[in-house]
Amino acid sequence: MTGGLHKMKPINEAAVTFLSRSANEGFARTAAACFAAQLDPTLDEVNDIKTAVSEAVTNCIVHAYPDRLGKVSMRLRLFEDNTLEIQVKDWGVGIADVEQARQPLYTTGTEERSGMGFTIMESFMDAVKVRSTPGKGTVVTLRRRVSRRMGAPV
């Protein structure tokens, strides 16, 4: 499993890189939804995917680069079993304690933030993997298997 959570070879993939500006959170959500559309997901599945991507990208914008702009990359992959894998990567400050950061209500932000980002990602995705190195950045990999609807293309 190189870099992701899935063992199969992807049937399609795409990647985008953007600056850590809050305006790009909406771009990332939309790009993920458009890419996932190939699987003919339900509206609920699309909304779940968009919400999880929003949380992952917002973490990069708010926490990875607290005092400067930086780059965020998003890699999207589709697999034959109708699984969508989305990898959101930054080269920011990193997370010192990933397990603590994944706890509900934990936040490093001084402003009013909920500290629910990872909890939300975990509730909407089948799997969430977080790798981080302080001073070098973080990679969040989200995975969701989309239900096959009757008449959906294979």
C-alpha positions in Angstrom: 0.0 0.0 0.0 2.2 2.8 -1.2 1.1 6.1 0.2 -2.5 5.1 0.6 -4.9 2.7 2.2 -5.8 0.6 -0.9 -4.0 -2.4 -2.3 -5.5 -2.5 -5.8 -4.2 -0.5 -8.8 -6.4 2.6 -9.4 -8.6 2.7 -12.4 -8.4 6.5 -12.5 -6.5 9.2 -10.7 -6.0 13.0 -10.6 -4.0 15.4 -8.6 -4.3 19.2 -7.9 -2.1 21.5 -5.9 -3.2 24.9 -4.6 -2.3 27.6 -2.1 -3.5 27.4 1.5 -6.0 30.1 1.0 -9.5 29.7 2.5 -11.1 30.4 -0.9 -9.5 27.1 -2.1 -11.4 25.0 0.4 -14.5 25.3 -1.9 -12.4 24.4 -4.9 -11.1 21.3 -3.3 -14.6 20.2 -2.2 -15.9 20.7 -5.7 -13.0 19.0 -7.4 -13.4 15.9 -5.1 -17.2 15.8 -5.8 -16.6 16.0 -9.6 -14.0 13.3 -9.5 -16.2 11.1 -7.3 -19.1 11.6 -9.8 -17.6 8.8 -12.0 -18.8 6.3 -9.4 -22.4 7.6 -9.6 -22.7 8.2 -5.8 -25.9 9.2 -4.1 -26.3 12.8 -3.1 -25.7 11.8 0.6 -22.4 10.2 -0.4 -21.3 13.3 -2.4 -22.1 15.5 0.6 -20.2 13.2 3.0 -17.1 13.2 0.7 -17.3 17.0 0.3 -17.6 17.5 4.1 -14.6 15.2 4.8 -12.4 17.0 2.2 -13.5 20.3 3.5 -12.3 19.3 7.0 -9.0 18.0 5.8 -8.2 21.0 3.6 -9.3 23.4 6.3 -6.9 21.8 8.7 -4.1 22.5 6.2 -5.2 26.1 5.8 -5.6 26.8 9.5 -3.0 24.6 11.2 -0.3 23.7 8.8 0.6 27.2 7.8 -0.5 29.4 10.7 1.6 32.4 9.7 2.1 32.0 6.0 0.8 30.7 2.7 1.9 27.2 1.7 1.0 24.5 -0.8 -1.7 21.9 -0.3 -1.9 18.9 -2.7 -4.9 16.6 -3.2 -4.6 13.3 -4.9 -7.7 11.5 -5.9 -7.9 7.8 -6.9 -10.7 5.5 -7.9 -10.6 1.7 -7.6 -12.6 -1.1 -9.3 -14.4 -1.9 -6.1 -16.0 1.5 -6.1 -13.6 2.9 -3.6 -12.6 6.6 -3.7 -9.3 7.5 -2.0 -8.4 11.1 -1.4 -5.0 12.1 -0.1 -4.6 15.7 1.3 -1.0 16.7 1.9 0.8 19.8 3.2 4.4 20.7 3.9 3.6 22.8 7.0 4.3 22.6 10.7 3.1 19.0 11.2 1.3 17.4 14.1 3.4 16.6 17.2 0.8 14.0 18.6 -1.5 12.6 15.9 -3.5 10.5 18.4 -4.2 13.6 20.6 -5.1 15.6 17.5 -7.7 13.0 16.6 -9.5 13.4 19.9 -12.9 15.2 19.8 -12.6 18.9 20.8 -8.8 19.0 20.7 -7.5 22.0 18.9 -4.2 23.9 18.7 -6.0 27.0 17.5 -6.4 30.0 19.7 -9.5 31.3 18.0 -12.9 29.7 18.5 -12.6 26.4 16.6 -14.5 23.2 17.4 -11.6 20.7 17.3 -13.9 18.3 15.6 -12.2 18.0 12.2 -10.8 14.5 12.4 -14.0 13.3 14.2 -16.1 14.6 11.3 -13.8 13.0 8.7 -14.0 9.7 10.5 -17.8 9.8 10.7 -18.2 10.4 7.0 -15.5 8.2 5.6 -14.8 4.4 5.8 -11.2 5.0 6.8 -9.0 7.9 7.7 -5.2 7.6 7.9 -3.0 10.4 9.3 0.8 10.6 8.9 2.7 13.6 10.2 6.2 14.8 10.9 6.7 17.9 12.9 8.3 20.6 10.8 7.7 18.6 7.6 4.0 18.3 7.1 1.0 16.0 7.2 -0.7 13.6 4.9 -4.4 12.7 5.5 -5.8 9.8 3.5 -9.5 9.5 3.3 -11.2 6.4 1.9 -14.9 5.8 1.1 -16.5 2.9 -0.8 -19.4 4.2 -2.8 -22.5 2.1 -3.1 -23.3 0.8 -6.5 -26.7 1.9 -7.7 -28.9 0.0 -10.1 -28.1 1.0 -13.6 -24.9 2.7 -12.6 -22.0 2.3 -15.0 -19.3 -0.2 -14.1 
